[in-house]
Amino acid sequence: MMGRTIVIDPGRCIGCQACVSACRECDSHRGRSMIHLDYLDQGNSVASSPTVCMHCEDPLAPCAQVCPAEAILVTPDGVVHDADKSRCIGCGNCVNACPMGVPKIDLAAKLQFKCNLCYDRTSYGLAPMCATVCPTGSIFYGTLDELRSERPGVEVASTFDIDGTILSTGVAVVVPGDRPRDLPLPGGAGEHPRVTGSPQPAGHLEPNADNVLGEPL
Amino acid sequence: MLLKRHEQHFSFHSIGRMRPVVAGIVTALVLCAAIYLGSRGLHNFDSALAPYAIASVFLAFGIAYRYTVWISSPGARRLFKKGWGAALSWQNMRRAPTALPRMIATYLGFQKFLGARSRSRWAAHQLIFWGCVLAALITFPLSWGWFTFTSPTGSGPQYSMNLWGFSLAKFDALSVVGWIAFHGLDLAAVLVIAGATYFLVRRMRDREAGTGQRFGYDLVPLLALIIISVTGLLLTFSSVFLHGGGYQFLAVLHMAAVVLTLLYLPFGKFFHIAQRPAAVGMQLFKYTEHGSVQPCRVCGEPIDTTAYVENLRGTMQDLKLGFDQVVLTCPRCKRLARGQAYRTEVKRGF
């Protein structure tokens, strides 16, 4: 886990979308929100969960490792950056290899986008846009000591179990105080309530905004 | 026996590490041979341009070295094989004969994808691109002794344009064609200065461009292009308006700028020139494998072509990332599954 980083508490999220709107205002990706806000059980619950880039530390940035164009830079401070515009070829490797479902892609522009921890702000000591506007503290930015001074006794975890592989991240998640400290968080990758299965002929499936298939040229 | 196996392992390892150097040396030697043959045994070689020719040999080494290092990473290696396989496949050429030339024209020539990012950046990049293409087409063959201008009357105005010693065209130096032929590099310089200045101003003013920018990576290439172009134009200015005043100094300055830029080219931002064609290979691979699509194993939305998904899983296995099956789930379902797991297993019923 990085020194000053984002700590997410999904239990505090009220789904207000303030983070989504604020992210759009960030200078490094103006007009485009990099944060995902998902309503987990729409129709049955108001539960929602924000997802920023977790800035994976070990294994280091799978998105950067699978990138065939060496487009994703990891700076020494642990921040996994969005794709270098001169290099990204828009292949979508990072989008599908990311176990957290973070990167987005603009197929026409052949360019990937992802949360870069608002590098234009955090490199100058300012908090990322999402953490600045979150009204409930679901997205906190600071050190663990700063978090504990606001929320005494709070515990965080920064490891995930992704189908049996332990992934440690630079961004942390709040966990209950009685949870064993070294127990990784469930990555969710093994949960498949409705398995739809095998490859399908082209044209049978309608693409959505997340997929990287694109139009044949 | 143990020692032998160790030696064998060492030699394989050494070959792997030496491959970029070997590729660089072979490419540089091939260029040297091409220069020798193309200049008719150095008969047409202009010794005044020797520093440029030598720099281009080092450039050939650098590009081949850097390219080999690049495609030795698992993701790039797989895409290199699949991309070239799709591009050179006889079956693909018969099935979609226009796909490859169309992609080369739209991606690499007119760079349609840049227009989707920003129209002004597209326009500025097109100026730099066509300026550099024009300059490269003129200077490389000239400095290699491939391209020569000869006049049967000694000092013109009738000139013959020759390639590898064979006459390509004849023109009058005082005509419009002649003016363009002898001022091609000035025209290229004007295009490059306009485009590079736009990008330089953008890098100084625009906070999106300024985020995380590095002097050596982002600003040096623009400054190099501008210095080369300005010193090149000053050479023409010197010969036309100053009767050659300061020409020697400007020629050395221009040559130093060009040589240093050529040596820097494989190791900085300019390497995207060598990398960008991978976009064509990638798209062609996806396009020709478009018959079968992999759906998300949770929601059924398409993820990518089956062949591309298999290619990515293979890359992740090569990298020993033990969770390659996550590729079969779409990004949204990954986030929902993780959120639901947190809700049921970590902080129950938040």
Chai-1 contact restraints between the chains, C-beta under 6 A:
chainA,res_idxA,chainB,res_idxB,connection_type,confidence,min_distance_angstrom,max_distance_angstrom,comment,restraint_id
A,P10,B,Y342,contact,1.0,0.0,6.0,A-B,restraint_1
A,G11,B,K347,contact,1.0,0.0,6.0,A-B,restraint_2
A,G11,B,F350,contact,1.0,0.0,6.0,A-B,restraint_3
A,D27,B,R207,contact,1.0,0.0,6.0,A-B,restraint_4
A,D27,B,E208,contact,1.0,0.0,6.0,A-B,restraint_5
A,S28,B,E208,contact,1.0,0.0,6.0,A-B,restraint_6
A,S28,B,T211,contact,1.0,0.0,6.0,A-B,restraint_7
A,H36,B,R335,contact,1.0,0.0,6.0,A-B,restraint_8
A,D38,B,R335,contact,1.0,0.0,6.0,A-B,restraint_9
A,D38,B,L336,contact,1.0,0.0,6.0,A-B,restraint_10
A,D38,B,G339,contact,1.0,0.0,6.0,A-B,restraint_11
A,L40,B,G339,contact,1.0,0.0,6.0,A-B,restraint_12
A,L40,B,Q340,contact,1.0,0.0,6.0,A-B,restraint_13
A,A47,B,R343,contact,1.0,0.0,6.0,A-B,restraint_14
A,S49,B,G339,contact,1.0,0.0,6.0,A-B,restraint_15
A,T51,B,R335,contact,1.0,0.0,6.0,A-B,restraint_16
A,P59,B,L321,contact,1.0,0.0,6.0,A-B,restraint_17
A,P62,B,L321,contact,1.0,0.0,6.0,A-B,restraint_18
A,Q65,B,L319,contact,1.0,0.0,6.0,A-B,restraint_19
A,V66,B,G75,contact,1.0,0.0,6.0,A-B,restraint_20
A,V66,B,T315,contact,1.0,0.0,6.0,A-B,restraint_21
A,C67,B,G75,contact,1.0,0.0,6.0,A-B,restraint_22
A,P68,B,G75,contact,1.0,0.0,6.0,A-B,restraint_23
A,P68,B,A76,contact,1.0,0.0,6.0,A-B,restraint_24
A,P68,B,L79,contact,1.0,0.0,6.0,A-B,restraint_25
A,A69,B,Q275,contact,1.0,0.0,6.0,A-B,restraint_26
A,S86,B,K269,contact,1.0,0.0,6.0,A-B,restraint_27
A,S86,B,H272,contact,1.0,0.0,6.0,A-B,restraint_28
A,R87,B,H272,contact,1.0,0.0,6.0,A-B,restraint_29
A,I89,B,A278,contact,1.0,0.0,6.0,A-B,restraint_30
A,I89,B,A279,contact,1.0,0.0,6.0,A-B,restraint_31
A,I89,B,M282,contact,1.0,0.0,6.0,A-B,restraint_32
A,C91,B,M282,contact,1.0,0.0,6.0,A-B,restraint_33
A,N93,B,L312,contact,1.0,0.0,6.0,A-B,restraint_34
A,N96,B,L312,contact,1.0,0.0,6.0,A-B,restraint_35
A,N96,B,V327,contact,1.0,0.0,6.0,A-B,restraint_36
A,A97,B,M316,contact,1.0,0.0,6.0,A-B,restraint_37
A,P99,B,F323,contact,1.0,0.0,6.0,A-B,restraint_38
A,P99,B,V326,contact,1.0,0.0,6.0,A-B,restraint_39
A,G101,B,P331,contact,1.0,0.0,6.0,A-B,restraint_40
A,G101,B,K334,contact,1.0,0.0,6.0,A-B,restraint_41
A,G101,B,R335,contact,1.0,0.0,6.0,A-B,restraint_42
A,A108,B,A116,contact,1.0,0.0,6.0,A-B,restraint_43
A,A109,B,F113,contact,1.0,0.0,6.0,A-B,restraint_44
A,A109,B,A116,contact,1.0,0.0,6.0,A-B,restraint_45
A,A109,B,R117,contact,1.0,0.0,6.0,A-B,restraint_46
A,K110,B,F113,contact,1.0,0.0,6.0,A-B,restraint_47
A,Y119,B,T211,contact,1.0,0.0,6.0,A-B,restraint_48
A,Y119,B,G212,contact,1.0,0.0,6.0,A-B,restraint_49
A,D120,B,R207,contact,1.0,0.0,6.0,A-B,restraint_50
A,D120,B,T211,contact,1.0,0.0,6.0,A-B,restraint_51
A,I162,B,F323,contact,1.0,0.0,6.0,A-B,restraint_52
A,D163,B,F323,contact,1.0,0.0,6.0,A-B,restraint_53
A,D163,B,Q325,contact,1.0,0.0,6.0,A-B,restraint_54
A,T165,B,G322,contact,1.0,0.0,6.0,A-B,restraint_55
A,T165,B,F323,contact,1.0,0.0,6.0,A-B,restraint_56
A,V175,B,V346,contact,1.0,0.0,6.0,A-B,restraint_57
A,P176,B,K347,contact,1.0,0.0,6.0,A-B,restraint_58
A,P186,B,A341,contact,1.0,0.0,6.0,A-B,restraint_59
A,P186,B,E345,contact,1.0,0.0,6.0,A-B,restraint_60
A,G188,B,A337,contact,1.0,0.0,6.0,A-B,restraint_61
A,G188,B,R338,contact,1.0,0.0,6.0,A-B,restraint_62
A,G188,B,A341,contact,1.0,0.0,6.0,A-B,restraint_63
A,A189,B,V326,contact,1.0,0.0,6.0,A-B,restraint_64
A,E191,B,A337,contact,1.0,0.0,6.0,A-B,restraint_65
A,H192,B,R297,contact,1.0,0.0,6.0,A-B,restraint_66
A,H192,B,V298,contact,1.0,0.0,6.0,A-B,restraint_67
A,V195,B,R297,contact,1.0,0.0,6.0,A-B,restraint_68
A,T196,B,P295,contact,1.0,0.0,6.0,A-B,restraint_69
A,T196,B,R297,contact,1.0,0.0,6.0,A-B,restraint_70
A,T196,B,G300,contact,1.0,0.0,6.0,A-B,restraint_71
A,P199,B,S292,contact,1.0,0.0,6.0,A-B,restraint_72
A,P199,B,Q294,contact,1.0,0.0,6.0,A-B,restraint_73
A,P199,B,T306,contact,1.0,0.0,6.0,A-B,restraint_74
A,Q200,B,V293,contact,1.0,0.0,6.0,A-B,restraint_75
A,Q200,B,P295,contact,1.0,0.0,6.0,A-B,restraint_76
A,A202,B,H290,contact,1.0,0.0,6.0,A-B,restraint_77
A,A202,B,G291,contact,1.0,0.0,6.0,A-B,restraint_78
A,A202,B,V293,contact,1.0,0.0,6.0,A-B,restraint_79
A,L205,B,V293,contact,1.0,0.0,6.0,A-B,restraint_80
A,L205,B,P295,contact,1.0,0.0,6.0,A-B,restraint_81
A,L205,B,P302,contact,1.0,0.0,6.0,A-B,restraint_82
A,P207,B,P302,contact,1.0,0.0,6.0,A-B,restraint_83
A,N208,B,E301,contact,1.0,0.0,6.0,A-B,restraint_84
A,D210,B,C330,contact,1.0,0.0,6.0,A-B,restraint_85
A,D210,B,P331,contact,1.0,0.0,6.0,A-B,restraint_86
A,D210,B,R332,contact,1.0,0.0,6.0,A-B,restraint_87
A,N211,B,P302,contact,1.0,0.0,6.0,A-B,restraint_88
A,N211,B,I303,contact,1.0,0.0,6.0,A-B,restraint_89
A,V212,B,D304,contact,1.0,0.0,6.0,A-B,restraint_90
A,L213,B,P302,contact,1.0,0.0,6.0,A-B,restraint_91
A,L213,B,D304,contact,1.0,0.0,6.0,A-B,restraint_92
A,P216,B,Y287,contact,1.0,0.0,6.0,A-B,restraint_93
A,P216,B,H290,contact,1.0,0.0,6.0,A-B,restraint_94
A,L217,B,Y287,contact,1.0,0.0,6.0,A-B,restraint_95
